[in-house]
Amino acid sequence: MTDLSNNSPSIFPSDARFWAVIPCAGTGSRSGAEGPKQYQPLAGQPMVAHTLAAFSGVPRITQTTVVVAADDDFLQSHSATVLIAGCGGATRAASVFNGLIFLLECGAAPDDWVLVHDAARCLITPAQINALIDACASDEVGGLLALKLPDTLKSEVGGRVSGTLDRSDKWLAQTPQMFRLGALADALQQAGDKVTDESSAMEFVGLAPKLVAGSAQNFKVTYPEDFALAEAVLNARMKGK
């Protein structure tokens, strides 16, 4: 197994750069849309364009890389001003790992920070991204945006409630999730393809990522009804400018 972490957190330099990786190789089968949901029109633009606009509004980010399937030329045809890596994998974890290796090959350092964000969380704002960077840049592990669980949480057996769970320590994981590039690549390599977010990979290798309060608006557009809600929020923001 290749050790990609390079350094221990205690000796990381203070001038590490910040990179962003947007896995964008999914098909969005639950959305009901024809074609990948991240390219569906939303408030006059492809959904992913709103996501990328938020990251472009954070000057501290050196470069944003979008990881797409090898045969996906959508962003090239839409004049995207981001790095496009045609190395998307069969799973989110594979796409992120491939994107990290792509960044290393492009000159990123293992001890640089990387922020991984879902393309379908198109309501993320520069302020939220900056809040995550501010909270984690001096942390030894890194962390993620997350939301304290607001609702009563039930367990289920056979379609019926089997219990009510304590929600006091429960959080809904969001993105971006921010970790050292080499450490995250190494954790993903060890954890394998089944982890559904970057924090899970870091947890797999025994680390405890920091929870940073996010926003209820930073939801992932997943189901058909989510499109209308996201569009309403985007339109309200545009009117408020």
Solvent accessible surface area in square Angstrom, and as a share of the most:
residue,aa,sasa,rsa
1,M,173,0.77
2,T,77,0.45
3,D,103,0.53
4,L,31,0.15
5,S,27,0.17
6,N,99,0.51
7,N,40,0.20
8,S,53,0.34
9,P,61,0.38
10,S,91,0.59
11,I,114,0.58
12,F,25,0.10
13,P,56,0.35
14,S,124,0.80
15,D,116,0.60
16,A,15,0.11
17,R,98,0.36
18,F,27,0.11
19,W,14,0.05
20,A,0,0.00
21,V,0,0.00
22,I,0,0.00
23,P,16,0.10
24,C,3,0.02
25,A,27,0.21
26,G,47,0.45
27,T,99,0.57
28,G,17,0.17
29,S,101,0.65
30,R,145,0.53
31,S,3,0.02
32,G,65,0.63
33,A,34,0.27
34,E,165,0.74
35,G,43,0.42
36,P,49,0.31
37,K,19,0.08
38,Q,9,0.04
39,Y,23,0.09
40,Q,37,0.16
41,P,104,0.65
42,L,3,0.02
43,A,17,0.14
44,G,77,0.74
45,Q,79,0.35
46,P,31,0.19
47,M,0,0.00
48,V,1,0.01
49,A,27,0.21
50,H,17,0.08
51,T,0,0.00
52,L,21,0.10
53,A,59,0.46
54,A,7,0.06
55,F,3,0.01
56,S,93,0.60
57,G,37,0.36
58,V,3,0.02
59,P,128,0.80
60,R,100,0.37
61,I,18,0.09
62,T,70,0.41
63,Q,57,0.25
64,T,12,0.07
65,T,0,0.00
66,V,0,0.00
67,V,0,0.00
68,V,3,0.02
69,A,35,0.27
70,A,93,0.72
71,D,129,0.67
72,D,29,0.15
73,D,96,0.50
74,F,45,0.19
75,L,8,0.04
76,Q,105,0.47
77,S,82,0.53
78,H,97,0.43
79,S,95,0.61
80,A,32,0.25
81,T,132,0.77
82,V,30,0.17
83,L,59,0.29
84,I,40,0.21
85,A,1,0.01
86,G,45,0.43
87,C,40,0.24
88,G,24,0.23
89,G,25,0.24
90,A,110,0.85
91,T,52,0.30
92,R,57,0.21
93,A,5,0.04
94,A,20,0.15
95,S,3,0.02
96,V,0,0.00
97,F,48,0.20
98,N,48,0.25
99,G,0,0.00
100,L,0,0.00
101,I,48,0.25
102,F,48,0.20
103,L,0,0.00
104,L,40,0.20
105,E,135,0.61
106,C,69,0.41
107,G,48,0.46
108,A,7,0.06
109,A,32,0.25
110,P,36,0.22
111,D,18,0.09
112,D,5,0.02
113,W,5,0.02
114,V,0,0.00
115,L,0,0.00
116,V,0,0.00
117,H,0,0.00
118,D,9,0.04
119,A,7,0.05
120,A,5,0.04
121,R,29,0.11
122,C,3,0.02
123,L,0,0.00
124,I,4,0.02
125,T,31,0.18
126,P,49,0.31
127,A,74,0.57
128,Q,32,0.14
129,I,0,0.00
130,N,41,0.21
131,A,45,0.35
132,L,0,0.00
133,I,0,0.00
134,D,93,0.48
135,A,29,0.22
136,C,0,0.00
137,A,40,0.31
138,S,109,0.71
139,D,41,0.21
140,E,113,0.51
141,V,26,0.15
142,G,0,0.00
143,G,0,0.00
144,L,7,0.03
145,L,1,0.00
146,A,0,0.00
147,L,42,0.21
148,K,96,0.41
149,L,28,0.14
150,P,83,0.52
151,D,93,0.48
152,T,82,0.47
153,L,55,0.27
154,K,105,0.45
155,S,35,0.23
156,E,111,0.50
157,V,108,0.62
158,G,78,0.75
159,G,64,0.62
160,R,194,0.71
161,V,99,0.57
162,S,66,0.42
163,G,25,0.24
164,T,85,0.49
165,L,81,0.40
166,D,94,0.49
167,R,102,0.37
168,S,73,0.47
169,D,99,0.51
170,K,71,0.30
171,W,85,0.30
172,L,82,0.41
173,A,53,0.41
174,Q,10,0.04
175,T,4,0.02
176,P,0,0.00
177,Q,1,0.01
178,M,0,0.00
179,F,0,0.00
180,R,19,0.07
181,L,0,0.00
182,G,0,0.00
183,A,23,0.18
184,L,0,0.00
185,A,0,0.00
186,D,20,0.11
187,A,1,0.01
188,L,7,0.03
189,Q,63,0.28
190,Q,73,0.32
191,A,20,0.15
192,G,30,0.29
193,D,78,0.40
194,K,191,0.81
195,V,25,0.15
196,T,109,0.63
197,D,24,0.12
198,E,2,0.01
199,S,6,0.04
200,S,37,0.24
201,A,0,0.00
202,M,3,0.01
203,E,97,0.43
204,F,124,0.52
205,V,52,0.30
206,G,67,0.65
207,L,70,0.35
208,A,84,0.65
209,P,21,0.13
210,K,87,0.37
211,L,81,0.41
212,V,16,0.09
213,A,77,0.60
214,G,21,0.20
215,S,28,0.18
216,A,74,0.57
217,Q,82,0.37
218,N,0,0.00
219,F,42,0.18
220,K,72,0.30
221,V,1,0.00
222,T,12,0.07
223,Y,103,0.39
224,P,78,0.49
225,E,120,0.54
226,D,24,0.13
227,F,34,0.14
228,A,71,0.55
229,L,97,0.48
230,A,0,0.00
231,E,62,0.28
232,A,57,0.44
233,V,20,0.12
234,L,12,0.06
235,N,57,0.29
236,A,64,0.50
237,R,67,0.25
238,M,85,0.38
239,K,176,0.74
240,G,67,0.64
241,K,202,0.86
